[in-house]
Amino acid sequence: MAQGTQREAVTAARYRIADVDVEVRGPQPAIASLERAFSRLPRVPAGEEGLVSIVVSRAASGWEIVETLSEQPRLLDSRAGNGWLAMEVANSIISEVAARSKFLILHAAVLERDGEALAIAGRGFAGKSTVATHLLSRGWHLLSDEYAFVEPISGRLVPYQKLMYLRSGVIPLLPSSFRRSLEQSPWYGAANDGLGFYAIDPALSYGEEAWADGARLRAVALLETDRAERPQVCERNPWSLIPEFQALTWRCDDLLTGLAKLASALRGVRACLVLPGSPLATADALETWFVGTQTT
């Protein structure tokens, strides 16, 4: 080691995510940003064995993330802020969990009402989180902003309470009651994605009841990427949407196992395709449709 340089202290954080325990090791700045985003996740006591391991380290051009199952480390540009690093580490965590978990993991924001859940599924930047903020403002409860963990046989959902991420461009589209949560969230930056907030806790705006402890999956809404002047909700047979849902399901090493999980999780679940309008109008349309699924 060259004179005048010091080795960064390495620390660790241990999380229980669904039915998998994960340990992340890395320099304190990297772990601190992850801890902020994961502040509501259950912790695993020190000394527990059998944890999945992810290692974060400095690289010449930024950060290096090493996953247990990956042959090559992932590199993150040094221009990315710590919030972006936390998001990339969170993706590595989900990748490791998906390979071991009995749960189906679907890319979706999940909200609960009266013990039943609506999963708003869609690709990145489809508007899932923005619509979710409007449902939160009217008394719904958040299980997850990003991934639905569905137990395939029972349809039970377990919470994944990673704090929310939102891009700065959606601020004018958010409910005014969400402002306090934004004001107390840090910013992040990324080389190719502009600015945004991370570690947004809706409880700062709506109290602890903003979070749900679990629910049964009742309905899945698939947000399309196109937009309309007014939202259009088209109910569909969930089996007809399996290819679309499969594309949003975190990869499983065995294709047949993944399809079996998906098909089992969709039993008894209502589904719709949504051509979104404004986030407020889309939340209105989804709430009306969801109430209809409870009464039919």
N, C-alpha and C positions, 0 to 999 in steps of 0.2 A: 504494500500500500504506500503510495507516495506521501512524503512528509507534508504535514499541514492538512491532510484530509482525514476525515473521520467516517467510520462505518455507521450507517444509519441503524438505529435501534429497530429491531423487528418485534412486532407485537401480533397478537392473534385475537380473532373474534369467532365465537362458536354459536351457530344458529340451528334451531330445529325447524325445518320447513316441511310441512305435511308429515310424512313418515320417514324422513331422511335427516340425519345430522351432518352438518357441514362445518368445517373449520377453514377460515381464511387467514393466511399469514402474510405480513408485509410491513413496510415502513409505516410509522405512525400517521403521517398525513393521509396515506391511502386508506388505512383502516378507519381513521376518524371520519372521513367522508362517507364510507360505507355504514358506519355505526349510526350516523345521523339519518341516513335513508332507511335503515333497518331498526330504528329505535323501538318499534313496537313488536318486533318478532321475538318469539320465545328464545331464551338462551340455553345452551347446553353447558352444564357445570364442567369446570376444569377436571381433567383426569378421566373423563369418559373415553371409551375406546370405540374403534370402528367408525370414526368420522371420515367423511369424504374431505379431501384436502385440496385447496386452491392456494397458489402462491403468487403474490404480486411483488415485483421487484423493479428497480430502476433499470432503464436501458439507455443506450446512447442517445436515442431520438425520442425518448418518452418513457412509457411504462411497458412492462412485459407481464402477461398473465399466463400462468401455466396451470392447465387443468389436468386432472388425473387421467382422463380418457383420451386426451389429445396428444398426438405425436409431436406437434409443433406448438410453440408458444404463440399467443396472440400479442401483437404489438399495437400500442395506442399512441398516437401522435402527441408530442409534448405540448402542443398548443391546446389540447383538450383540457378543460378545467377539472377539478376534483369531482364535481358532480357528474360529469360525463364518465370519468373513471369508475365511480360508484355504480353507474348504470351498466357499464360493460362487465364489471365484476359480478353484478347481479345476474346478467345473462349467462355468465359462466356457471354460476351457482345453479341456475335452472337447468342448464344442460346436464350437469352432473346429477341433479335430483331426478330428472326425467328418465335417466338410464336405470334408476334403481327403484323408483317409486311405484306403488300399486295404483296411484291416482292417474287419471287422464288430466293432462295439462293443456288447456286451451287458451290462446291469446285473446283475452277479453277483460273488460271491466265488469265487475260483478257487484250487484246491489241487492239488498234484501228488503222485503216488505212483508210484515205479518208472517215471518218464518219461512217464506219462499223467496227464491232468488231469480233475478233476471241477469243473464250473462249477455253483455253487449260485445259481440265479437267483431273483429275486423283487422285489417292490416295496419301497419304503423301509419300514424297521421291520418287515420280515417275519421277521427273526431270522437273516439270512445270516451276519453277522459273529460272532454269538454261537455259532452252530453251528461256524463255522470255527475258533474258539478251541479247541473240544474236539477237532477233528481235528488241530490243531497240537500239542496236548498228547500225542498218541499217535504223533507222528513224521511227520505229513504236512508238506508245505512249501507256503508261500504264494506265489502269483504275483501276486495282486491281491485286495484287500479289497473292491473296489467295481466295477470294470469288467473284463470279459474282452475282450482284443484278439485276435480270431481271424482268421488269414489264410484266406480262404474256400476256396481251391483245395486247399491242403495240410492244413488243419485245425491248423496250427501256432499256438501261443499265444506271444505275447511278454509279458514281465512288465510290470506297471504297479505299481511298488513305492511308491506313496503310502502313508504310514503309516496305521494303522487309526484309525477313529473309533468310540467306543462311548458310549452314554448311561449315566448313573450308575445308572439303574434296573435295568440288567442285571447289575450287579456280583455279586449273590448267585447268579447262574446260571452264572458263569464258572468254569473249572477253577482250583483253588488254585495250580497251577503257573504260572498266568498273572499272578499277583499282582505280581511284580517289574516286569513291563512296565507295569502300571498305575501303580505307585508312582512311576515315573520319567517319567510323561507329564504334560503340563500340562492344566489344565482349560480348558473354554470355556463361555461362556454365550450364550443366545440369547433374544430377547424373547419368543418364543412356544413355545420348545421346552425350557425348563429347562436343566439342567446336563449336562455330559458330559466325556469325555476326548477329546483329539485327539493326533495324532502318537505313537501307541502302536506301539512297535517290538517284535514278538514275539521278535526275536533276543536281547533282554535276558533273556528267560526260557529260551529254548531254544538259544541260540547262532546263529551265522551260517547254519547249515544250515536254520534256520526259513524261509529264503527260497529260492525256486527261480528258475533262470535262464531256463526255458522248458519247454515240454512239448507233447504232442499232445493235442488235445481228444478224450477218450474218452466222456464222459457228461455230460449236463445234467440237473440236478434242479430242478424248479420248485416253490418253496415257496408253498403257499397261505396266505392270511391268517388263516383259521380255525385253531383249535387243537383237539386231541383229547387224551384221557387218555394214549393210547399212539400213537406215530407210525405212520402208514400210508403205505407206499411202493407206488405203483401204476405199473408200467411201461406206457408208452404209445408208440405210433408217433410219432416226432418230427414227422412231417408233420401229424399231427392237432393239434399244439400250436403250429403256426406263428402263428396269431393272437395267442396268449398271448406267445410269444417276440417277436413284432413289437412288441408294446406295451412290451417291456423293452429294445428295441434303440434306441440313440441315434439320433435322427432323421437321416435322409438326405434331401437336397433332392429327389432323384429317387426316387419310390416304387418303380418297377420295379427300379432299381439296388439299392435296399435289400432288396427281396424276393429278388433273385437272389443277393446276398451271403449272406442268411440261409439260403436253400435249399441253397446250395453248402456252407456251413459245417456244416450238419446231416447231410451225407452220411456214412454209416457211424458215426454217433453214436447211442448209446443215450439214452433220455430217460425220465423218470418224473415223476409228480405226487406231491407229498409233503404230507400233512396232518400238520403237526408236532405233537409232544408236547413234553416238556422238551428243552432243547438237548442234554443228554447223551444221552438216549434217541434223539433224532433223528440225532445224529452216529453212534451205534451202528448204526441202521437204514441210514443212507446208506453207511457203510463196508461193511456186509454186502452191500448191493445192488451197490456198485461192484466189490467183489471178484468177485461173480457175473458182472458184465459182462466181466471179464477172462478168465473161464474158459469162456464160452459161445462 
